[in-house]
């Protein structure tokens, strides 16, 4: 147990120990003699360190220190002893690190260049853990290429604005993708609205390098903060924004589609979630949004306030669109599916590049509109379509205007004529006694990989991550 501090003498502060090279050297100082003395001290015979025996090193220390208790300069002598002990402790730790680095450099099978390449493939959290293992790993982990793809979502609770700034600075000219925030909306984190300020440093040099930006549950205003950030990232091809709210009030997400994408004309993949509309949006903002992103091939608008007319404008406007996910949208009935069969500008719906259509949990989606769309596919339209998902915990709206959990679709014909199309329709039973529900579709998978799922108690877990 440590001895209590001496109240007659000020407590020793290890941080006050000076660097030996900065100490004033007395006249006649001989470094060789000092080295010999320390070497002799460290080379003492293998005596017990702690023992009641008078031959123990601990007892020797006590005897020497006891002799100066009554000396006039005993305080200075004891302070000097503590300083020397601290220096010895620090030197020993440095020696251990050097030995570990030497051992790793000999036993580690990869060249430093290959080690850096491996580290560049790690997620950011794993990279930080590897960097503190030894000096060799730390040196390799400091290479800029290791920070090309920064992902700080896995340690969101410990990440503040300073950490983001350091990471972006380390990446330098190699910065390509950045992920910030907490994937779980219930988590708390230290990031503030200025966390993306480093992207503007050096006239927006870092922002201009970004190709991918994913932001999770950051409290920013889409009309101001987000647009200001995206103005610094003109070369983005992948943008994902989840949980963007202004304070506690939902913003009109559709109205912000145009200003958000004004400076993102190279965008190919856009994912926006949880930005529920506060009021009826204007169709002009959707048209401007389409004009802003001529290269868009993948679009997810989760819980957005778009209607059928806007959806038709979006699908027909993006001529390279292969993937669209409008899950959780309350404003569409599915009539846009019917109008999609009448393409203008000389492009036939048969030539549509659309491969994936996801309309999960669309509250007003009608059974009849889905049926007409499936019939158009059987007639040869949308030759590129490969995946359709209309699953809903709300069921579909029947011709009678009520929710149905047993829609009638031409499943067998789809399996025969379109074996490469996967059609997912999962409707959980509306009551707790799901055992009374019967299967409408048989769960079958053809040899070509086509799958048809049933509703009922075998409901699959919903994945709205896009």
C-alpha positions as CSV (number, residue, x, y, z in Angstrom):
1,X,0.0,0.0,0.0
2,X,1.4,3.4,-0.9
3,X,2.6,5.6,1.9
4,X,0.6,8.8,2.6
5,X,2.2,12.0,1.4
6,X,4.5,13.9,3.7
7,X,2.5,17.0,4.9
8,X,5.7,18.9,5.6
9,X,6.9,18.6,2.0
10,X,5.0,19.6,-1.2
11,X,3.6,16.8,-3.2
12,X,5.7,15.7,-6.2
13,X,4.2,16.4,-9.6
14,X,5.5,13.9,-12.2
15,X,4.6,16.3,-15.0
16,X,7.2,18.7,-13.6
17,X,10.1,16.4,-14.5
18,X,12.3,18.1,-17.0
19,X,13.8,16.6,-20.0
20,X,17.4,15.4,-19.1
21,X,18.8,17.2,-22.2
22,X,17.4,20.5,-20.9
23,X,19.1,20.3,-17.4
24,X,22.0,22.5,-16.6
25,X,25.2,20.4,-16.5
26,X,27.6,21.0,-13.7
27,X,31.3,21.7,-14.4
28,X,33.3,18.5,-14.8
29,X,30.2,16.5,-15.7
30,X,31.2,13.2,-17.3
31,X,28.4,11.4,-19.2
32,X,30.4,8.2,-19.3
33,X,30.6,8.1,-15.6
34,X,26.9,8.6,-15.2
35,X,26.2,5.8,-17.7
36,X,28.5,3.5,-15.8
37,X,26.8,4.3,-12.5
38,X,23.3,3.7,-13.9
39,X,24.5,0.5,-15.6
40,X,26.0,-0.8,-12.3
41,X,22.8,0.1,-10.4
42,X,20.6,-1.8,-13.0
43,X,23.0,-4.7,-12.9
44,X,22.7,-5.4,-9.2
45,X,22.8,-9.1,-8.3
46,X,19.5,-10.9,-8.4
47,X,18.5,-10.0,-4.8
48,X,14.8,-10.1,-3.6
49,X,13.1,-6.8,-4.4
50,X,10.7,-6.8,-1.5
51,X,11.5,-8.8,1.6
52,X,12.0,-8.3,5.3
53,X,15.5,-9.6,4.8
54,X,18.2,-6.9,5.2
55,X,19.6,-8.1,1.9
56,X,16.6,-7.0,-0.1
57,X,16.9,-4.0,-2.5
58,X,13.9,-2.3,-0.8
59,X,15.7,-2.4,2.6
60,X,18.8,-0.9,1.0
61,X,16.7,2.0,-0.4
62,X,15.2,2.5,3.1
63,X,18.6,2.6,4.8
64,X,20.1,5.1,2.3
65,X,17.1,7.4,2.5
66,X,16.9,7.2,6.3
67,X,20.4,8.6,6.5
68,X,19.3,11.9,5.1
69,X,16.1,12.4,7.2
70,X,17.9,14.8,9.5
71,X,19.9,16.4,6.8
72,X,19.2,20.1,6.1
73,X,18.6,19.5,2.4
74,X,16.6,16.3,2.8
75,X,13.6,17.7,0.9
76,X,15.7,18.5,-2.1
77,X,17.3,15.0,-1.9
78,X,13.9,13.3,-1.8
79,X,12.5,15.3,-4.6
80,X,15.6,14.5,-6.7
81,X,15.0,10.8,-5.9
82,X,11.4,11.0,-7.1
83,X,12.6,12.7,-10.3
84,X,15.1,10.0,-11.0
85,X,12.5,7.3,-10.3
86,X,10.1,9.0,-12.8
87,X,12.8,9.2,-15.4
88,X,13.7,5.6,-15.0
89,X,10.1,4.6,-15.3
90,X,9.6,6.6,-18.5
91,X,12.8,5.3,-20.0
92,X,11.8,1.7,-19.3
93,X,8.4,2.2,-21.0
94,X,10.1,3.6,-24.1
95,X,12.5,0.7,-24.1
96,X,9.6,-1.7,-24.0
97,X,7.9,0.0,-26.9
98,X,11.1,-0.1,-28.9
99,X,11.5,-3.8,-28.3
100,X,7.9,-4.5,-29.3
101,X,8.4,-2.5,-32.5
102,X,11.6,-4.4,-33.2
103,X,9.9,-7.7,-32.6
104,X,7.0,-6.8,-34.8
105,X,9.2,-5.6,-37.6
106,X,11.0,-8.9,-37.6
107,X,8.1,-11.2,-37.0
108,X,5.5,-9.3,-39.0
109,X,5.3,-11.0,-42.4
110,X,4.2,-8.0,-44.5
111,X,6.3,-5.1,-45.8
112,X,5.3,-1.7,-44.6
113,X,3.7,-0.9,-47.9
114,X,1.5,-4.0,-47.7
115,X,0.7,-3.3,-44.1
116,X,-0.5,0.1,-45.1
117,X,-2.6,-1.4,-47.8
118,X,-4.2,-3.8,-45.3
119,X,-4.9,-1.0,-42.9
120,X,-6.6,1.0,-45.6
121,X,-9.2,-1.8,-45.9
122,X,-10.1,-1.6,-42.2
123,X,-13.0,0.4,-40.8
124,X,-12.0,3.5,-39.0
125,X,-12.6,2.0,-35.5
126,X,-10.4,-1.0,-36.2
127,X,-7.7,1.2,-37.7
128,X,-7.5,3.3,-34.5
129,X,-7.2,0.1,-32.4
130,X,-4.4,-1.2,-34.6
131,X,-2.6,2.1,-34.5
132,X,-2.0,1.9,-30.7
133,X,-0.5,-1.6,-30.8
134,X,3.1,-0.5,-31.5
135,X,5.1,2.2,-33.1
136,X,5.4,0.3,-36.4
137,X,1.7,-0.2,-36.7
138,X,1.1,3.5,-35.7
139,X,3.5,4.6,-38.4
140,X,1.7,2.5,-41.1
141,X,-1.7,3.7,-39.8
142,X,-0.8,7.3,-40.2
143,X,-0.6,7.0,-44.0
144,X,-3.2,9.2,-45.7
145,X,-4.5,6.3,-47.8
146,X,-5.8,4.7,-44.6
147,X,-8.2,7.6,-44.1
148,X,-9.7,7.6,-47.6
149,X,-13.0,6.2,-46.3
150,X,-13.7,7.6,-42.9
151,X,-16.6,5.8,-40.9
152,X,-17.2,7.3,-37.5
153,X,-20.7,5.8,-37.0
154,X,-19.4,2.8,-35.1
155,X,-18.0,4.9,-32.2
156,X,-20.5,7.8,-32.4
157,X,-20.7,8.2,-28.6
158,X,-17.0,9.1,-28.5
159,X,-16.7,11.2,-31.6
160,X,-16.8,15.0,-31.3
161,X,-16.1,17.8,-33.8
162,X,-12.4,17.7,-33.0
163,X,-12.1,14.0,-33.9
164,X,-13.8,14.7,-37.3
165,X,-11.4,17.5,-37.9
166,X,-8.4,15.3,-37.1
167,X,-9.6,12.5,-39.4
168,X,-10.2,14.8,-42.4
169,X,-6.8,16.4,-41.9
170,X,-5.1,13.0,-41.8
171,X,-6.9,12.0,-45.0
172,X,-5.8,15.1,-46.9
173,X,-5.9,14.6,-50.6
174,X,-6.9,11.0,-50.2
175,X,-10.4,11.7,-48.7
176,X,-13.1,10.0,-50.7
177,X,-16.0,9.0,-48.4
178,X,-17.2,10.2,-45.0
179,X,-19.8,8.7,-42.6
180,X,-20.9,10.6,-39.5
181,X,-23.5,10.4,-36.8
182,X,-25.3,7.6,-35.0
183,X,-27.1,4.9,-37.1
184,X,-29.4,4.5,-34.1
185,X,-31.7,7.5,-33.6
186,X,-31.9,6.8,-29.9
187,X,-28.2,7.2,-29.3
188,X,-26.6,10.4,-28.1
189,X,-23.4,11.7,-29.6
190,X,-21.1,14.8,-29.3
191,X,-21.3,16.1,-32.8
192,X,-22.7,19.6,-33.4
193,X,-23.8,21.5,-36.4
194,X,-20.3,22.6,-37.2
195,X,-18.9,19.1,-37.4
196,X,-18.6,19.4,-41.2
197,X,-16.8,22.7,-41.1
198,X,-13.4,21.0,-41.9
199,X,-14.7,20.4,-45.4
200,X,-14.6,24.1,-46.1
201,X,-10.9,24.5,-45.0
202,X,-8.4,25.6,-47.6
203,X,-11.1,26.9,-49.9
204,X,-13.1,23.7,-49.7
205,X,-10.3,21.4,-50.7
206,X,-11.5,18.4,-48.7
207,X,-15.1,18.8,-49.7
208,X,-14.1,18.8,-53.4
209,X,-12.5,15.4,-53.0
210,X,-15.5,13.7,-51.5
211,X,-17.4,11.2,-53.6
212,X,-19.6,9.7,-50.9
213,X,-21.2,11.4,-47.9
214,X,-23.5,9.5,-45.3
215,X,-25.0,11.5,-42.5
216,X,-27.1,9.8,-39.7
217,X,-29.4,11.6,-37.4
218,X,-27.5,14.9,-37.3
219,X,-29.6,17.9,-36.2
220,X,-29.1,20.1,-39.2
221,X,-31.5,22.2,-41.2
222,X,-31.9,20.9,-44.8
223,X,-32.6,24.3,-46.2
224,X,-29.5,25.9,-44.7
225,X,-26.9,23.7,-43.0
226,X,-27.2,20.8,-45.4
227,X,-27.2,22.9,-48.6
228,X,-24.2,24.8,-47.3
229,X,-22.3,21.6,-46.8
230,X,-23.3,20.1,-50.1
231,X,-22.2,23.3,-51.9
232,X,-18.6,22.3,-50.8
233,X,-19.0,18.8,-52.3
234,X,-19.6,19.3,-56.0
235,X,-18.2,15.9,-57.0
236,X,-20.5,13.7,-54.8
237,X,-21.8,10.6,-56.5
238,X,-23.3,9.0,-53.4
239,X,-25.4,10.9,-50.8
240,X,-27.2,9.4,-47.9
241,X,-29.0,11.5,-45.3
242,X,-31.0,9.8,-42.5
243,X,-33.0,11.6,-39.8
244,X,-32.5,15.2,-40.9
245,X,-34.8,17.3,-38.8
246,X,-34.8,20.9,-37.7
247,X,-35.1,20.9,-33.9
248,X,-38.2,18.9,-33.1
249,X,-40.3,19.9,-36.2
250,X,-40.4,17.9,-39.4
251,X,-39.5,19.9,-42.4
252,X,-41.1,19.8,-45.9
253,X,-38.7,17.3,-47.4
254,X,-39.9,17.4,-51.0
255,X,-39.6,21.2,-51.2
256,X,-35.9,20.7,-50.2
257,X,-35.1,18.1,-52.8
258,X,-34.2,20.8,-55.4
259,X,-31.9,23.0,-53.2
260,X,-30.2,20.0,-51.7
261,X,-29.2,18.7,-55.1
262,X,-28.5,22.0,-56.8
263,X,-24.7,21.5,-56.4
264,X,-24.8,17.7,-56.8
265,X,-25.1,17.2,-60.6
266,X,-22.8,14.2,-60.5
267,X,-25.0,12.3,-58.0
268,X,-25.8,8.7,-58.9
269,X,-27.1,7.3,-55.6
270,X,-29.4,9.3,-53.4
271,X,-30.9,8.1,-50.1
272,X,-33.0,10.4,-47.9
273,X,-34.9,9.1,-44.9
274,X,-37.2,10.4,-42.2
275,X,-37.8,13.9,-43.6
276,X,-41.5,13.8,-43.4
277,X,-43.3,16.5,-45.4
278,X,-45.0,19.3,-43.4
279,X,-47.3,20.4,-46.1
280,X,-48.3,19.9,-49.8
281,X,-45.2,20.3,-51.9
282,X,-45.1,21.9,-55.3
283,X,-44.6,19.8,-58.5
284,X,-42.1,22.4,-59.7
285,X,-39.7,21.5,-57.0
286,X,-39.8,17.9,-58.2
287,X,-39.1,18.9,-61.8
288,X,-36.2,21.0,-60.7
289,X,-34.9,18.1,-58.6
290,X,-35.0,15.9,-61.7
291,X,-33.2,18.5,-63.7
292,X,-30.5,18.7,-61.0
293,X,-29.5,15.0,-61.1
294,X,-29.2,13.8,-64.7
295,X,-27.0,10.8,-63.8
296,X,-29.2,9.4,-60.9
297,X,-29.5,5.6,-61.1
298,X,-30.5,4.8,-57.5
299,X,-33.1,6.7,-55.4
300,X,-34.6,6.1,-52.0
301,X,-37.1,8.6,-50.6
302,X,-38.3,7.0,-47.3
303,X,-41.4,8.5,-45.7
304,X,-41.5,11.4,-48.2
305,X,-44.7,13.3,-49.1
306,X,-44.7,12.6,-52.8
307,X,-47.9,11.8,-54.7
308,X,-48.5,9.7,-57.8
309,X,-48.0,12.5,-60.3
310,X,-44.6,13.5,-58.7
311,X,-43.6,9.8,-58.6
312,X,-44.3,9.5,-62.3
313,X,-42.3,12.7,-63.0
314,X,-39.4,11.2,-61.0
315,X,-39.4,7.8,-62.7
316,X,-39.8,9.1,-66.2
317,X,-37.5,12.0,-65.6
318,X,-34.5,10.0,-64.5
319,X,-33.7,8.2,-67.7
320,X,-30.9,6.1,-66.0
321,X,-32.9,5.1,-62.9
322,X,-32.4,1.4,-62.0
323,X,-33.5,1.4,-58.4
324,X,-36.3,3.3,-56.6
325,X,-37.5,2.8,-53.1
326,X,-40.5,4.8,-51.9
327,X,-41.3,2.8,-48.8
328,X,-43.3,4.4,-46.1
329,X,-44.8,7.0,-48.5
330,X,-48.4,7.9,-47.6
331,X,-49.3,10.0,-50.7
332,X,-49.2,7.4,-53.5
333,X,-52.0,5.0,-54.5
334,X,-50.0,3.3,-57.2
335,X,-51.7,5.0,-60.2
336,X,-48.2,6.1,-61.4
337,X,-47.6,2.4,-62.2
338,X,-50.3,2.6,-64.8
339,X,-49.2,5.8,-66.3
340,X,-45.7,4.5,-66.6
341,X,-46.9,2.4,-69.5
342,X,-47.3,5.6,-71.5
343,X,-43.8,7.0,-71.9
344,X,-43.1,10.1,-73.9
345,X,-40.1,11.5,-75.7
346,X,-40.0,8.4,-77.8
347,X,-38.9,6.0,-75.1
348,X,-41.0,2.8,-74.7
349,X,-41.7,1.4,-71.2
350,X,-40.3,-1.8,-72.6
351,X,-36.9,-0.1,-72.7
352,X,-37.1,1.3,-69.1
353,X,-33.8,0.5,-67.2
354,X,-35.8,0.1,-63.9
355,X,-34.6,-3.1,-62.2
356,X,-35.9,-2.6,-58.6
357,X,-39.2,-1.2,-57.3
358,X,-39.8,-1.1,-53.6
359,X,-43.2,0.2,-52.2
360,X,-43.2,-1.2,-48.7
361,X,-45.7,0.1,-46.2
362,X,-47.3,2.5,-48.6
363,X,-50.6,3.1,-46.7
364,X,-52.8,3.9,-49.7
365,X,-51.3,1.6,-52.2
366,X,-54.2,-0.1,-54.2
367,X,-54.4,-3.7,-55.0
368,X,-55.8,-2.9,-58.5
369,X,-52.9,-0.7,-59.5
370,X,-50.4,-3.4,-58.5
371,X,-52.4,-6.0,-60.5
372,X,-52.4,-3.7,-63.6
373,X,-48.6,-3.2,-63.3
374,X,-48.0,-7.0,-63.0
375,X,-50.1,-7.5,-66.1
376,X,-48.1,-4.9,-68.0
377,X,-45.0,-6.8,-67.1
378,X,-46.5,-10.1,-68.4
379,X,-47.3,-8.2,-71.6
380,X,-43.7,-7.5,-72.1
381,X,-43.2,-4.1,-70.5
382,X,-40.3,-3.2,-68.2
383,X,-38.0,-5.9,-69.5
384,X,-35.2,-5.0,-67.0
385,X,-37.3,-5.3,-63.9
386,X,-35.9,-7.9,-61.5
387,X,-37.3,-7.2,-58.1
388,X,-40.7,-5.9,-56.8
389,X,-41.6,-5.5,-53.2
390,X,-45.1,-4.3,-52.1
391,X,-45.1,-5.8,-48.6
392,X,-47.1,-3.9,-46.1
393,X,-48.2,-4.2,-42.5
394,X,-51.2,-2.1,-43.5
395,X,-52.3,-4.4,-46.3
396,X,-53.4,-3.1,-49.7
397,X,-56.5,-1.0,-50.5
398,X,-59.1,-3.1,-52.2
399,X,-61.7,-2.0,-54.8
400,X,-64.1,-1.7,-51.9
401,X,-61.8,0.9,-50.2
402,X,-60.9,-1.3,-47.3
403,X,-57.6,-2.9,-46.4
404,X,-57.1,-6.4,-47.7
405,X,-54.4,-8.8,-46.6
406,X,-55.3,-11.4,-49.3
407,X,-54.8,-9.7,-52.7
408,X,-55.2,-11.6,-55.9
409,X,-52.2,-11.6,-58.2
410,X,-51.2,-13.8,-61.2
411,X,-48.3,-15.5,-59.4
412,X,-48.2,-18.7,-61.4
413,X,-48.1,-16.8,-64.7
414,X,-45.3,-14.6,-63.3
415,X,-43.3,-17.7,-62.4
416,X,-43.7,-19.2,-65.9
417,X,-43.2,-16.1,-68.0
418,X,-40.9,-14.1,-65.9
419,X,-38.7,-16.6,-64.0
420,X,-36.0,-13.9,-63.4
421,X,-38.4,-11.6,-61.5
422,X,-38.6,-11.7,-57.7
423,X,-42.0,-10.6,-56.4
424,X,-42.2,-10.0,-52.6
425,X,-45.6,-9.5,-51.0
426,X,-45.6,-10.1,-47.3
427,X,-48.8,-9.1,-45.4
428,X,-48.9,-9.9,-41.7
429,X,-52.2,-11.0,-40.3
430,X,-54.2,-8.0,-39.0
431,X,-55.1,-9.9,-35.8
432,X,-53.0,-11.6,-33.2
433,X,-54.5,-15.0,-34.2
434,X,-52.5,-15.3,-37.4
435,X,-53.0,-19.1,-37.4
436,X,-56.5,-18.5,-39.0
437,X,-55.0,-16.9,-42.0
438,X,-54.3,-19.0,-45.1
439,X,-51.5,-18.7,-47.6
440,X,-52.4,-17.0,-50.8
441,X,-49.1,-17.7,-52.5
442,X,-47.0,-20.8,-52.2
443,X,-43.5,-20.1,-51.1
444,X,-41.6,-21.5,-54.0
445,X,-38.2,-20.9,-55.6
446,X,-37.6,-22.0,-59.2
447,X,-34.3,-23.3,-60.4
448,X,-33.6,-19.9,-61.9
449,X,-33.9,-18.2,-58.5
450,X,-37.3,-16.6,-58.7
451,X,-39.0,-16.3,-55.3
452,X,-42.6,-15.7,-54.2
453,X,-43.4,-15.1,-50.6
454,X,-46.6,-15.5,-48.6
455,X,-48.2,-13.3,-46.0
456,X,-49.1,-14.5,-42.5
457,X,-47.2,-15.8,-39.6
458,X,-44.1,-16.4,-41.5
459,X,-43.5,-12.7,-42.0
460,X,-40.0,-11.7,-42.7
461,X,-38.3,-8.8,-40.8
462,X,-38.6,-5.6,-42.6
463,X,-35.5,-3.9,-43.8
464,X,-36.0,-0.3,-44.7
465,X,-32.3,0.6,-44.9
466,X,-32.5,0.7,-48.7
